[in-house]
Amino acid sequence: MEEIGRTLQKSGRRALTPLVRKLWREKNGELISKYAYLLDFFEDEGWVEQLVQIALKRRDLGDEGKSALLAALQNTGIDITVPPFTAILDGLGGIFRERLPLLLEKGEEGALAFLDEFVYSSPEARRAMIRDLATVADPRVLSLFEILLRFDSQPTVKESLLALGRVRMPGAATLLQMFRHEGEPALVDAAERSLRRLRFLGIEPDRTSPDEEYFQFYRASATPLDGAGNRAVRISRWREDQRIDTLILMLNDVKGVRDAYGYTALTAEETDELSAETGEELNFVEVASDYALVLIRDALFRSKGAEFPLPPDYYLYLRMFRCDELKPAANVPTFAGYDLERLAVSAEMTADSAALLDDDCFDEWFLGDRRIYDVAEAWNRLEEEGEQDLAGEFELLIERCCSDIVVDSLHSITRRLFLTADFILQSGRSQSVVEKALATAIQLADWKLPLHLHPFIRRYVLESIQAAREALAEGYDIRRYPDDDEDFESWD
């Protein structure tokens, strides 16, 4: 898009006029956003006035188109929360308002449908949806507000708090009261304001303090990291009705929470059966619930810096947790009691580091860089051509792979070794395995020799090449899929 924009910019007003004309006619919200983005490349600000007129005068746009226009205006610095734009904001979400009773009838399925729409909507559309919720005289709407008060967006939470002040039900006052105790301090004033409004109308909380009783965790488990930094965490917790809710999160050590799904109101026997099935599929290992929470909080911390929104199912299952249990926080293992200085210089640990790849925790450790397939192809070609010095040629391929590919990933490999050492420790494995993983991570962080001389890296590369060769033999080539997430980071 930037390259197109620069080309249009060189064309001057000859290109500007057709773009504005398209905006007067276009109804698709995605295309409106793209056209508005291209307008930013023109210095002549006359198009801003045109954009304002389009937003105010067009009557043929749906919610998606209106949201796109309002977002474009907001990007130019215009305050869309004041007249005359408030009339457009108030009109957003009409279709949603009509569907809301049906969503409430569907219970949890309806709540998930609401979240699917809400998470991926523009800020303006979200604001309109929250305002619509406040107009519904149905106690079930409070369950949606309860989810929104835990949303990963201050503007959304604040809008929800203000909207609850217009919901004339004791349950609304209860949610506001609970937020005062558990919610984000910066937003407590908004909760107080809405509480005062409800009290003026004679509406008091149906509970005078937040519920202090939280149910015990039933079990928790996690998978080790794979070579691309992916892992899964599964956590189950008792409910008030003596049934169990289970949340499964797909996490990445850089991008945070990537996906989520769950199971609700199962018996202990059903939960155990489900755990056995998914344990076989994903190599889950039982861990302490506190450690599972550490992994989730770390993923939430990573998600804050990424552009990937938290999945709708995650919000649906937030009812399982207290607010303070899921505050984003980086996981920085300390390895108290381990002699890190000794491990950093242990030649024995270096020599034995390749054996780590025999451990179950390293089953999915493969370099996913597309260039590995180039190396695998070259390896196959050497075998087919019957080179006389095969060993020497293979050695050159390994060196090239380390210098061209592994060096770019070394920081990630080192970090994942540290995190895997922590996982091995937290899952109750022997100290010797923890020390081996820890020593390998420490030594690689300061490795001065060529990478192909390190036993762990050498075997890691060889196994990655072999995995790519097997994939090619089966007809799979990751290079054919340029739009996929990089390096094996998509979930099956």
C-alpha positions as a printed NumPy array, in Angstrom:
array([[  0.   ,   0.   ,   0.   ],
       [  2.822,   2.439,   0.801],
       [  4.372,   1.923,  -2.616],
       [  0.991,   2.608,  -4.263],
       [  0.596,   5.715,  -2.101],
       [  3.96 ,   7.117,  -3.122],
       [  3.144,   6.507,  -6.78 ],
       [ -0.161,   8.337,  -6.394],
       [  1.563,  11.167,  -4.55 ],
       [  3.83 ,  11.766,  -7.542],
       [  0.732,  12.044,  -9.734],
       [ -0.535,  14.977,  -7.654],
       [ -4.138,  16.214,  -7.88 ],
       [ -4.724,  14.054, -10.993],
       [ -4.678,  11.041,  -8.638],
       [ -6.349,  12.768,  -5.664],
       [ -9.635,  13.567,  -7.411],
       [-10.438,   9.951,  -8.472],
       [ -9.729,   8.747,  -4.938],
       [-12.193,  11.222,  -3.436],
       [-14.785,  10.262,  -6.044],
       [-14.39 ,   6.606,  -5.073],
       [-15.011,   7.509,  -1.428],
       [-18.273,   9.22 ,  -2.373],
       [-19.488,   5.966,  -3.981],
       [-17.816,   3.122,  -2.077],
       [-19.839,   1.166,   0.522],
       [-17.344,  -1.523,   1.536],
       [-15.75 ,  -0.553,   4.867],
       [-12.431,  -2.244,   4.106],
       [-12.061,  -0.406,   0.78 ],
       [-13.061,   2.898,   2.378],
       [-10.264,   2.411,   4.921],
       [ -7.762,   1.694,   2.142],
       [ -8.767,   4.737,   0.098],
       [ -8.582,   6.958,   3.189],
       [ -5.129,   5.544,   3.967],
       [ -3.941,   6.483,   0.472],
       [ -5.201,  10.043,   0.919],
       [ -2.647,  10.518,   3.71 ],
       [  0.074,  10.592,   1.063],
       [ -1.249,  13.91 ,  -0.307],
       [ -0.16 ,  17.164,   1.332],
       [ -3.19 ,  19.103,   0.057],
       [ -5.543,  19.004,   3.038],
       [ -8.582,  19.825,   0.951],
       [ -9.367,  16.125,   0.981],
       [ -9.981,  16.249,   4.758],
       [-12.922,  18.595,   4.229],
       [-14.193,  16.239,   1.519],
       [-13.925,  13.329,   3.973],
       [-15.956,  15.268,   6.534],
       [-18.658,  16.001,   3.965],
       [-18.777,  12.356,   2.869],
       [-19.248,  11.227,   6.488],
       [-22.002,  13.776,   7.183],
       [-23.955,  13.633,   3.912],
       [-23.95 ,   9.988,   2.863],
       [-27.114,   8.112,   3.888],
       [-26.451,   4.863,   2.042],
       [-23.74 ,   3.453,   4.327],
       [-24.033,   0.521,   6.716],
       [-22.335,   0.296,  10.092],
       [-19.099,  -1.025,   8.591],
       [-18.799,   1.889,   6.156],
       [-19.686,   4.492,   8.799],
       [-17.12 ,   3.021,  11.21 ],
       [-14.417,   3.122,   8.529],
       [-15.147,   6.792,   7.729],
       [-15.16 ,   7.785,  11.402],
       [-11.874,   5.96 ,  11.973],
       [-10.353,   7.78 ,   8.982],
       [-11.5  ,  11.152,  10.365],
       [-10.109,  10.306,  13.784],
       [ -6.737,   9.505,  12.183],
       [ -6.638,  13.035,  10.762],
       [ -6.965,  14.485,  14.272],
       [-10.695,  15.276,  14.198],
       [-12.614,  14.72 ,  17.453],
       [-15.471,  12.447,  16.412],
       [-17.031,  12.406,  19.899],
       [-18.549,  15.89 ,  19.459],
       [-21.384,  17.126,  17.202],
       [-22.081,  16.681,  14.361],
       [-20.278,  13.33 ,  14.431],
       [-22.06 ,  12.081,  17.577],
       [-25.195,  11.6  ,  15.486],
       [-23.283,   9.093,  13.341],
       [-21.893,   7.352,  16.418],
       [-25.346,   7.065,  17.946],
       [-26.635,   5.561,  14.727],
       [-23.981,   2.86 ,  14.616],
       [-24.902,  -0.621,  15.702],
       [-28.56 ,  -0.583,  14.689],
       [-28.263,  -4.025,  13.167],
       [-26.577,  -5.261,  16.345],
       [-29.426,  -3.793,  18.462],
       [-31.94 ,  -5.831,  16.502],
       [-29.975,  -9.053,  16.974],
       [-29.225,  -8.561,  20.66 ],
       [-32.342, -10.319,  22.071],
       [-31.557, -13.394,  19.959],
       [-27.952, -13.417,  21.182],
       [-29.105, -13.309,  24.792],
       [-31.467, -16.232,  24.159],
       [-28.524, -18.359,  22.986],
       [-26.667, -18.046,  26.287],
       [-22.966, -18.835,  26.074],
       [-23.133, -19.4  ,  22.325],
       [-24.682, -15.958,  21.932],
       [-22.061, -14.381,  24.206],
       [-19.323, -15.858,  22.03 ],
       [-21.033, -14.572,  18.867],
       [-21.186, -11.12 ,  20.475],
       [-17.476, -11.279,  21.356],
       [-16.534, -12.493,  17.87 ],
       [-18.128,  -9.36 ,  16.477],
       [-16.984,  -7.013,  19.232],
       [-13.286,  -7.969,  19.273],
       [-12.798,  -7.284,  15.583],
       [-14.953,  -4.128,  15.375],
       [-13.638,  -0.582,  15.107],
       [-13.493,   1.532,  18.308],
       [-16.52 ,   3.521,  17.142],
       [-18.584,   0.404,  16.494],
       [-17.581,  -0.994,  19.899],
       [-18.745,   2.198,  21.566],
       [-22.101,   1.947,  19.795],
       [-22.514,  -1.719,  20.771],
       [-21.869,  -0.917,  24.443],
       [-24.45 ,   1.854,  24.349],
       [-26.942,  -0.552,  22.812],
       [-26.344,  -3.049,  25.612],
       [-27.359,  -0.401,  28.14 ],
       [-30.775,   0.013,  26.486],
       [-31.801,  -3.626,  26.984],
       [-34.007,  -4.278,  30.036],
       [-32.859,  -7.885,  30.404],
       [-30.747,  -9.078,  33.397],
       [-28.833, -11.406,  31.067],
       [-27.142,  -8.377,  29.488],
       [-25.151,  -8.017,  32.74 ],
       [-23.143, -11.137,  31.886],
       [-21.887,  -9.342,  28.754],
       [-21.016,  -6.25 ,  30.771],
       [-19.12 ,  -8.457,  33.232],
       [-16.961,  -9.67 ,  30.332],
       [-16.427,  -6.148,  28.969],
       [-15.201,  -4.902,  32.358],
       [-12.287,  -7.342,  31.959],
       [-11.54 ,  -6.281,  28.379],
       [ -7.959,  -5.51 ,  27.394],
       [ -8.741,  -1.898,  26.478],
       [ -9.12 ,   1.065,  28.818],
       [-11.547,   2.941,  26.503],
       [-13.782,  -0.151,  26.306],
       [-13.795,  -0.639,  30.078],
       [-14.481,   3.039,  30.718],
       [-17.336,   3.116,  28.198],
       [-18.794,  -0.008,  29.848],
       [-18.59 ,   1.556,  33.312],
       [-20.399,   4.672,  32.11 ],
       [-23.018,   2.597,  30.294],
       [-23.728,   0.573,  33.468],
       [-24.798,   3.823,  35.093],
       [-27.77 ,   3.771,  32.697],
       [-28.738,   0.149,  33.434],
       [-31.452,   0.336,  36.096],
       [-30.826,  -3.011,  37.772],
       [-29.258,  -3.903,  41.152],
       [-26.907,  -6.243,  39.266],
       [-25.414,  -3.263,  37.419],
       [-24.686,  -1.556,  40.74 ],
       [-23.087,  -4.79 ,  41.972],
       [-20.739,  -4.94 ,  38.975],
       [-19.731,  -1.322,  39.572],
       [-19.188,  -2.003,  43.272],
       [-16.995,  -5.012,  42.506],
       [-14.985,  -2.984,  40.   ],
       [-14.241,  -0.444,  42.742],
       [-12.582,  -3.25 ,  44.729],
       [-10.85 ,  -5.182,  41.965],
       [-10.667,  -3.006,  38.852],
       [ -7.98 ,  -0.798,  37.412],
       [ -7.367,   2.162,  39.779],
       [ -7.264,   4.675,  36.901],
       [-10.902,   3.841,  36.061],
       [-12.374,   3.701,  39.558],
       [-13.676,   7.293,  39.218],
       [-15.846,   6.232,  36.267],
       [-17.298,   3.401,  38.371],
       [-17.964,   5.811,  41.252],
       [-19.75 ,   8.225,  38.931],
       [-22.087,   5.526,  37.618],
       [-22.717,   4.191,  41.119],
       [-23.754,   7.67 ,  42.306],
       [-26.135,   7.941,  39.372],
       [-27.8  ,   4.621,  40.207],
       [-28.026,   5.463,  43.911],
       [-29.743,   8.746,  43.047],
       [-32.352,   6.597,  41.282],
       [-32.659,   4.353,  44.365],
       [-30.771,   1.407,  42.857],
       [-28.352,  -0.293,  45.255],
       [-26.045,  -3.306,  44.776],
       [-27.626,  -6.653,  45.559],
       [-24.329,  -7.56 ,  47.255],
       [-22.582,  -5.001,  49.426],
       [-19.044,  -6.324,  48.818],
       [-17.282,  -8.451,  46.213],
       [-17.596, -12.189,  46.567],
       [-14.528, -13.327,  48.48 ],
       [-15.019, -17.022,  47.808],
       [-13.174, -18.304,  44.761],
       [-13.183, -21.927,  43.776],
       [-10.19 , -24.228,  43.796],
       [ -8.275, -25.182,  40.675],
       [ -8.967, -28.74 ,  39.607],
       [ -5.808, -29.27 ,  37.578],
       [ -3.35 , -27.452,  35.329],
       [ -0.977, -28.586,  32.61 ],
       [  1.202, -27.156,  29.877],
       [  3.228, -28.311,  26.903],
       [  6.913, -27.56 ,  26.434],
       [  7.854, -24.878,  23.921],
       [  8.398, -25.98 ,  20.348],
       [ 11.142, -24.626,  18.115],
       [  9.024, -21.62 ,  17.107],
       [  8.179, -20.647,  20.697],
       [  4.64 , -22.077,  20.741],
       [  3.097, -23.858,  23.676],
       [ -0.354, -24.693,  25.077],
       [ -1.626, -24.176,  28.629],
       [ -4.695, -25.931,  30.011],
       [ -6.282, -24.919,  33.296],
       [ -9.437, -26.322,  34.944],
       [-11.371, -24.918,  37.897],
       [-14.332, -25.896,  40.031],
       [-17.577, -23.961,  39.68 ],
       [-20.194, -23.198,  42.315],
       [-22.415, -26.012,  40.968],
       [-19.591, -28.56 ,  41.514],
       [-18.882, -28.803,  37.812],
       [-15.655, -27.79 ,  36.082],
       [-14.733, -25.195,  33.459],
       [-11.589, -25.707,  31.374],
       [ -9.685, -23.112,  29.345],
       [ -7.014, -24.062,  26.802],
       [ -4.763, -21.289,  25.524],
       [ -2.328, -21.392,  22.606],
       [  0.624, -19.151,  23.459],
       [  3.732, -17.864,  21.725],
       [  6.821, -16.608,  23.566],
       [  6.904, -13.42 ,  21.444],
       [  3.354, -12.808,  20.205],
       [  1.515, -13.844,  23.365],
       [ -1.976, -15.363,  23.321],
       [ -2.674, -16.674,  19.827],
       [ -5.844, -18.732,  20.301],
       [ -8.202, -19.989,  22.992],
       [-11.032, -22.45 ,  23.422],
       [-12.709, -24.07 ,  26.355],
       [-15.22 , -26.481,  27.839],
       [-17.833, -25.534,  30.373],
       [-19.751, -27.301,  33.153],
       [-18.143, -30.75 ,  32.793],
       [-18.026, -33.365,  35.521],
       [-14.691, -34.427,  37.005],
       [-14.867, -37.671,  35.018],
       [-15.555, -35.813,  31.756],
       [-12.701, -33.393,  32.488],
       [-10.302, -36.281,  33.145],
       [-11.335, -37.972,  29.902],
       [-10.842, -34.721,  27.985],
       [ -7.441, -34.212,  29.632],
       [ -6.334, -37.682,  28.599],
       [ -7.368, -37.085,  24.978],
       [ -5.722, -33.676,  24.602],
       [ -2.702, -34.849,  26.602],
       [ -1.956, -37.47 ,  23.974],
       [ -2.441, -34.98 ,  21.13 ],
       [ -0.386, -32.091,  22.508],
       [  2.093, -33.653,  24.971],
       [  0.633, -31.896,  28.037],
       [  2.534, -32.219,  31.307],
       [  0.911, -31.653,  34.712],
       [  2.149, -28.467,  36.41 ],
       [  1.174, -26.392,  39.432],
       [ -1.713, -23.98 ,  38.824],
       [  0.496, -21.094,  40.006],
       [  3.008, -21.866,  37.24 ],
       [  0.217, -22.105,  34.635],
       [ -0.922, -18.646,  35.718],
       [  2.666, -17.351,  35.366],
       [  2.722, -18.582,  31.754],
       [ -0.653, -16.986,  30.985],
       [  0.342, -13.661,  32.57 ],
       [  3.555, -13.663,  30.537],
       [  1.596, -14.303,  27.321],
       [ -0.773, -11.434,  28.16 ],
       [  2.283,  -9.233,  28.694],
       [  3.586, -10.212,  25.228],
       [  0.166,  -9.626,  23.659],
       [  0.18 ,  -6.019,  24.85 ],
       [  3.123,  -5.286,  22.575],
       [  1.726,  -7.187,  19.597],
       [ -0.948,  -6.203,  17.091],
       [ -2.726,  -9.528,  17.428],
       [ -6.001,  -9.077,  19.422],
       [ -6.837, -11.439,  22.259],
       [ -9.223, -14.162,  21.016],
       [-12.943, -13.926,  21.884],
       [-12.972, -17.273,  23.754],
       [-10.355, -15.915,  26.15 ],
       [-12.748, -13.177,  27.297],
       [-15.614, -15.654,  27.607],
       [-13.665, -17.742,  30.136],
       [-12.36 , -14.846,  32.235],
       [-15.136, -15.657,  34.712],
       [-12.85 , -18.483,  35.903],
       [-10.309, -16.013,  37.325],
       [-10.025, -13.206,  39.819],
       [ -8.95 ,  -9.892,  38.315],
       [ -5.589,  -9.956,  40.078],
       [ -4.789, -13.469,  38.854],
       [ -4.347, -12.431,  35.228],
       [ -2.516,  -9.118,  35.402],
       [  0.057,  -9.1  ,  32.556],
       [  3.587,  -9.714,  33.86 ],
       [  6.787, -10.942,  32.18 ],
       [  8.072, -14.327,  33.292],
       [ 11.773, -14.032,  34.229],
       [ 12.958, -17.342,  35.746],
       [ 15.667, -16.935,  38.417],
       [ 16.888, -20.555,  38.955],
       [ 17.613, -19.968,  42.615],
       [ 19.954, -22.61 ,  44.012],
       [ 21.686, -23.351,  40.703],
       [ 25.371, -22.503,  40.266],
       [ 25.115, -20.517,  37.031],
       [ 28.82 , -19.581,  37.008],
       [ 29.856, -23.235,  37.124],
       [ 27.407, -24.184,  34.382],
       [ 28.689, -21.36 ,  32.156],
       [ 32.168, -22.928,  31.936],
       [ 31.355, -26.636,  32.164],
       [ 33.003, -28.445,  29.233],
       [ 31.151, -31.606,  30.227],
       [ 27.803, -29.87 ,  29.823],
       [ 28.851, -28.501,  26.424],
       [ 29.881, -31.925,  25.173],
       [ 26.622, -33.495,  26.34 ],
       [ 24.316, -30.685,  25.171],
       [ 23.274, -32.473,  21.957],
       [ 21.61 , -35.145,  24.106],
       [ 18.972, -32.58 ,  25.076],
       [ 17.3  , -33.237,  21.726],
       [ 16.553, -36.799,  22.908],
       [ 14.381, -35.377,  25.692],
       [ 10.589, -35.239,  25.24 ],
       [ 10.667, -31.489,  25.886],
       [ 12.58 , -31.018,  22.621],
       [ 10.426, -33.267,  20.423],
       [  9.14 , -30.316,  18.36 ],
       [ 12.396, -28.388,  18.108],
       [ 13.039, -27.76 ,  14.42 ],
       [ 14.249, -24.68 ,  12.589],
       [ 11.229, -23.497,  10.648],
       [ 13.033, -20.932,   8.486],
       [ 12.059, -21.377,   4.839],
       [ 15.746, -21.387,   3.887],
       [ 16.101, -24.779,   5.594],
       [ 14.198, -26.188,   2.63 ],
       [ 16.825, -24.728,   0.304],
       [ 19.504, -26.535,   2.311],
       [ 17.483, -29.763,   2.328],
       [ 17.079, -29.538,  -1.446],
       [ 20.811, -28.965,  -1.893],
       [ 21.499, -31.972,   0.356],
       [ 19.216, -34.171,  -1.763],
       [ 20.889, -32.936,  -4.937],
       [ 24.361, -33.831,  -3.626],
       [ 23.207, -37.37 ,  -2.856],
       [ 21.607, -37.747,  -6.286],
       [ 24.7  , -36.456,  -8.091],
       [ 26.976, -38.793,  -6.113],
       [ 29.636, -36.198,  -5.23 ],
       [ 32.982, -37.817,  -4.363],
       [ 33.519, -35.723,  -1.243],
       [ 30.008, -36.009,   0.163],
       [ 31.131, -35.579,   3.778],
       [ 32.977, -32.373,   2.952],
       [ 30.054, -30.971,   0.945],
       [ 27.602, -31.822,   3.723],
       [ 29.888, -30.098,   6.217],
       [ 29.865, -26.941,   4.086],
       [ 26.046, -27.036,   4.026],
       [ 25.915, -27.308,   7.831],
       [ 28.344, -24.394,   8.217],
       [ 26.327, -22.302,   5.763],
       [ 23.112, -23.127,   7.555],
       [ 24.613, -22.005,  10.89 ],
       [ 26.172, -18.809,   9.559],
       [ 23.227, -17.76 ,   7.352],
       [ 20.202, -18.999,   9.301],
       [ 20.945, -19.978,  12.9  ],
       [ 22.86 , -16.793,  13.673],
       [ 19.667, -14.787,  13.01 ],
       [ 17.708, -16.996,  15.422],
       [ 20.337, -17.434,  18.124],
       [ 18.771, -14.986,  20.562],
       [ 15.389, -16.743,  20.222],
       [ 16.979, -20.179,  20.606],
       [ 18.816, -19.075,  23.748],
       [ 15.677, -17.563,  25.283],
       [ 13.658, -20.686,  24.522],
       [ 16.337, -22.842,  26.129],
       [ 16.07 , -20.768,  29.329],
       [ 12.276, -21.069,  29.287],
       [ 12.462, -24.802,  28.606],
       [ 14.9  , -25.234,  31.521],
       [ 12.315, -23.479,  33.702],
       [  9.532, -25.731,  32.354],
       [ 11.602, -28.838,  33.122],
       [ 12.198, -27.521,  36.64 ],
       [  8.524, -26.644,  37.223],
       [  7.323, -30.023,  35.954],
       [  9.399, -31.815,  38.605],
       [ 12.128, -33.325,  36.446],
       [ 15.615, -34.203,  37.712],
       [ 18.151, -31.485,  38.478],
       [ 20.63 , -32.895,  35.941],
       [ 18.269, -32.253,  33.   ],
       [ 17.555, -28.732,  34.216],
       [ 21.303, -28.062,  34.52 ],
       [ 21.999, -29.357,  31.018],
       [ 19.363, -27.1  ,  29.433],
       [ 20.439, -24.163,  31.576],
       [ 24.139, -24.629,  30.794],
       [ 23.414, -24.822,  27.057],
       [ 21.416, -21.577,  27.2  ],
       [ 24.081, -19.708,  29.206],
       [ 26.951, -20.884,  27.006],
       [ 25.17 , -20.117,  23.727],
       [ 24.427, -16.595,  24.943],
       [ 28.194, -15.935,  24.977],
       [ 29.46 , -18.432,  22.352],
       [ 32.532, -17.074,  20.553],
       [ 33.405, -19.994,  18.244],
       [ 31.668, -20.758,  14.915],
       [ 28.167, -22.008,  15.663],
       [ 28.526, -25.292,  13.801],
       [ 31.085, -26.35 ,  16.41 ],
       [ 28.563, -26.284,  19.245],
       [ 27.18 , -29.855,  19.698],
       [ 23.6  , -28.75 ,  20.44 ],
       [ 23.408, -26.366,  17.471],
       [ 25.035, -28.876,  15.148],
       [ 22.508, -31.6  ,  15.961],
       [ 19.644, -29.09 ,  15.96 ],
       [ 20.569, -28.097,  12.402],
       [ 20.994, -31.695,  11.231],
       [ 17.605, -32.73 ,  12.616],
       [ 15.962, -29.651,  11.083],
       [ 17.444, -30.449,   7.673],
       [ 16.283, -34.053,   7.987],
       [ 12.763, -32.93 ,   8.932],
       [ 12.676, -30.665,   5.869],
       [ 13.91 , -33.523,   3.644],
       [ 11.146, -35.788,   4.957],
       [  8.56 , -33.068,   4.357],
       [  9.794, -32.607,   0.776],
       [  9.641, -36.365,   0.22 ],
       [  5.988, -36.311,   1.322],
       [  5.195, -33.46 ,  -1.062],
       [  5.061, -30.638,   1.5  ],
       [  7.13 , -27.497,   0.919],
       [  6.59 , -24.499,   3.212],
       [  8.036, -22.222,   0.529],
       [  4.834, -22.68 ,  -1.464],
       [  2.853, -20.851,   1.216],
       [  4.27 , -17.311,   1.407],
       [  1.219, -15.964,   3.249],
       [  1.518, -18.377,   6.175],
       [  2.863, -17.226,   9.525],
       [  6.607, -17.547,   9.6  ],
       [  8.5  , -20.57 ,  10.758],
       [  5.938, -23.207,  11.709],
       [  4.075, -20.667,  13.84 ],
       [  0.594, -21.545,  12.614],
       [ -1.433, -23.978,  14.742],
       [ -2.876, -27.129,  13.272]])
